[in-house]
Amino acid sequence: MIYEINLRFVKAFLLEVRGKLILVDSGTKGNGNRILNAVTSLGKDSRRIEAVIYTHSHGDHIGSAGELKIPRNLIHENGLRYLTNGIGRKPVLHSTALKIGFALMSPFFNARLSPVFGAETLKEGEVFPGIQVIYTPGHTDDSITLYMEDEEALLVGDMLQGTKKGLRLPSIYEDFELLRKSVEKVKQFRVKKVYVSHGISGPPRWPF
């Protein structure tokens, strides 16, 4: 089972897979208790959460990592220093409107985070039974996607965003060509549903 945990403009996810509870992402700073309370409201024991997997190191995904106090934390090697140092990766912006918006909200996005020590690095392949890691750079160079084998579902982080009309590419990215190649990569999987961190999750109505 895949449960979405809405945290204002971003989501975390609780995965219940083959007897294990795994969290994906932690939202912005200050959401630790909110996430754990959401897990409890789903009828799950938050003490059973075995690990947190981070799709990438932007502050709206690792913001509450240190607050959760989950023993195992996993992130791509290119994002490890952000998690360890308690600093969100700076987004690469390509439009004046985004630059203005982020400048106005800089105290929120540049907040010092609780560091997480001893995090593990993710490699492509099965990370837990039924959960496969796919390296999908472009949005950031540490972006990963998770493929849930039993549900035939993808958790794409910020590689894609969801709308009522389908999936679209994000306006924030580090390498556009790599981003497109990553989308092509995940399209090769058998997929019934795509879970996005921003927007509406749904069937795989790809942007191209």
C-alpha positions as CSV (number, residue, x, y, z in Angstrom):
1,M,0.0,0.0,0.0
2,I,1.1,3.6,-0.7
3,Y,-0.3,6.3,1.5
4,E,0.1,10.0,0.6
5,I,0.7,12.4,3.5
6,N,-0.1,16.0,2.5
7,L,2.2,18.6,3.9
8,R,0.9,21.9,2.5
9,F,2.4,22.1,-1.0
10,V,4.5,18.9,-0.9
11,K,3.9,15.3,0.2
12,A,5.5,12.6,2.1
13,F,4.6,8.9,1.6
14,L,4.1,5.9,3.8
15,L,4.8,2.6,2.1
16,E,3.5,-0.6,3.6
17,V,5.3,-3.3,1.6
18,R,5.7,-7.0,2.4
19,G,5.4,-6.4,6.2
20,K,7.6,-3.3,6.3
21,L,6.8,0.3,6.9
22,I,9.0,2.8,5.0
23,L,8.7,6.6,4.8
24,V,9.5,8.6,1.6
25,D,10.6,12.2,2.2
26,S,9.9,14.4,5.1
27,G,8.6,17.7,3.8
28,T,9.8,21.1,5.0
29,K,11.2,21.9,8.4
30,G,8.7,21.5,11.3
31,N,6.7,18.6,9.9
32,G,8.2,15.8,11.9
33,N,5.3,15.4,14.3
34,R,2.7,16.0,11.6
35,I,4.1,13.1,9.6
36,L,4.2,10.7,12.6
37,N,0.7,11.7,13.6
38,A,-0.5,11.1,10.1
39,V,1.0,7.6,10.2
40,T,-0.9,7.0,13.5
41,S,-4.1,8.3,12.0
42,L,-3.7,5.6,9.2
43,G,-3.8,3.0,11.9
44,K,-0.1,2.3,11.7
45,D,2.5,2.2,14.5
46,S,5.1,4.8,13.7
47,R,7.6,2.9,15.8
48,R,7.5,0.2,13.1
49,I,8.9,2.6,10.5
50,E,12.2,1.0,9.4
51,A,13.7,3.7,7.3
52,V,13.2,7.0,5.4
53,I,14.1,7.2,1.7
54,Y,14.7,10.6,0.3
55,T,13.9,11.3,-3.4
56,H,16.4,14.2,-3.4
57,S,17.9,16.8,-1.1
58,H,15.8,20.0,-1.7
59,G,14.7,21.5,1.6
60,D,11.0,20.6,1.1
61,H,12.0,16.9,1.0
62,I,14.7,16.6,3.7
63,G,13.4,19.4,5.9
64,S,12.1,17.3,8.8
65,A,14.6,14.4,8.4
66,G,16.3,15.1,11.8
67,E,13.0,15.6,13.5
68,L,11.7,12.1,12.7
69,K,14.5,10.4,14.5
70,I,14.2,7.3,12.3
71,P,17.4,5.2,12.7
72,R,17.9,4.5,9.0
73,N,18.0,7.3,6.4
74,L,18.8,6.6,2.7
75,I,19.7,9.1,0.0
76,H,21.7,9.1,-3.3
77,E,25.4,9.7,-2.7
78,N,25.2,13.2,-4.3
79,G,22.7,14.3,-1.7
80,L,24.4,12.8,1.4
81,R,26.3,16.0,2.4
82,Y,23.0,18.0,2.5
83,L,21.4,15.5,4.8
84,T,24.5,15.3,7.0
85,N,25.0,19.1,7.2
86,G,21.4,20.0,7.7
87,I,21.2,22.2,4.6
88,G,18.7,21.9,1.8
89,R,20.1,21.9,-1.7
90,K,19.6,25.2,-3.5
91,P,17.1,25.0,-6.3
92,V,18.2,26.0,-9.8
93,L,15.7,28.5,-11.1
94,H,15.1,29.4,-14.7
95,S,12.4,32.1,-14.7
96,T,12.2,35.6,-13.2
97,A,8.9,34.8,-11.5
98,L,10.4,31.8,-9.7
99,K,13.5,33.8,-8.7
100,I,11.3,36.5,-7.2
101,G,9.1,34.0,-5.4
102,F,12.0,32.1,-3.9
103,A,13.7,35.4,-2.9
104,L,10.6,36.4,-0.9
105,M,10.5,33.0,0.8
106,S,14.2,32.6,1.3
107,P,14.0,32.5,5.1
108,F,11.6,29.6,4.8
109,F,13.6,27.6,2.2
110,N,17.0,28.5,3.7
111,A,16.2,27.5,7.2
112,R,18.9,25.5,9.0
113,L,17.8,21.9,9.4
114,S,18.6,19.3,12.0
115,P,21.5,17.2,10.6
116,V,21.2,13.5,10.1
117,F,24.3,11.5,10.8
118,G,25.0,7.9,9.6
119,A,22.8,8.1,6.5
120,E,23.2,5.4,3.9
121,T,23.7,5.9,0.2
122,L,21.2,4.5,-2.3
123,K,22.2,2.4,-5.3
124,E,20.1,1.4,-8.3
125,G,18.2,-1.9,-7.7
126,E,16.2,-3.4,-4.9
127,V,16.6,-1.5,-1.6
128,F,13.8,-3.4,0.3
129,P,11.8,-6.4,-0.9
130,G,9.4,-5.0,-3.5
131,I,11.0,-1.5,-3.7
132,Q,13.3,-0.8,-6.5
133,V,15.5,2.4,-6.8
134,I,15.9,4.0,-10.2
135,Y,18.5,6.8,-10.6
136,T,16.7,9.6,-12.4
137,P,18.9,12.8,-12.5
138,G,17.8,16.1,-14.1
139,H,15.7,17.8,-11.5
140,T,18.8,17.4,-9.3
141,D,21.8,15.2,-9.6
142,D,20.7,13.1,-6.6
143,S,17.1,12.5,-7.8
144,I,15.8,9.0,-7.5
145,T,12.5,7.3,-8.4
146,L,11.0,4.3,-6.5
147,Y,9.3,1.5,-8.4
148,M,6.8,-0.4,-6.3
149,E,6.7,-3.9,-7.8
150,D,3.5,-5.2,-6.2
151,E,1.5,-2.0,-7.0
152,E,3.2,-1.4,-10.4
153,A,3.6,2.2,-9.3
154,L,6.2,4.9,-9.5
155,L,7.1,7.5,-6.8
156,V,8.9,10.1,-8.9
157,G,9.7,12.8,-6.4
158,D,10.0,16.1,-8.3
159,M,11.0,14.5,-11.7
160,L,7.3,15.1,-12.7
161,Q,4.4,17.1,-11.4
162,G,0.8,16.1,-11.6
163,T,-2.1,18.0,-13.1
164,K,-5.8,17.2,-13.9
165,K,-4.6,16.7,-17.5
166,G,-1.7,14.5,-16.7
167,L,2.0,14.7,-15.9
168,R,4.3,17.6,-16.8
169,L,7.9,18.4,-16.4
170,P,8.9,20.6,-13.5
171,S,10.0,24.2,-14.0
172,I,12.9,23.7,-11.6
173,Y,15.7,21.5,-12.9
174,E,19.5,21.3,-13.1
175,D,19.8,19.5,-16.4
176,F,16.9,19.5,-18.8
177,E,18.3,16.8,-21.2
178,L,19.0,14.5,-18.3
179,L,15.5,15.2,-17.0
180,R,14.0,14.1,-20.3
181,K,16.2,11.0,-20.4
182,S,15.1,10.1,-16.9
183,V,11.4,10.3,-17.8
184,E,12.1,8.0,-20.8
185,K,13.9,5.6,-18.5
186,V,10.9,5.2,-16.1
187,K,8.5,4.9,-19.0
188,Q,10.0,1.5,-19.7
189,F,8.5,0.1,-16.5
190,R,5.0,-1.4,-16.3
191,V,3.1,1.3,-14.5
192,K,-0.5,1.7,-13.4
193,K,0.0,4.8,-11.2
194,V,2.5,7.6,-10.8
195,Y,2.8,9.3,-7.4
196,V,4.1,12.9,-7.5
197,S,5.3,15.0,-4.6
198,H,3.7,18.1,-6.1
199,G,0.2,18.0,-7.7
200,I,-2.1,15.2,-8.5
201,S,-1.0,11.5,-8.5
202,G,-2.7,9.4,-11.2
203,P,-2.3,7.1,-14.2
204,P,0.8,7.5,-16.4
205,R,-0.3,10.2,-18.8
206,W,3.3,11.1,-19.8
207,P,4.3,14.6,-20.9
208,F,5.8,13.2,-24.1
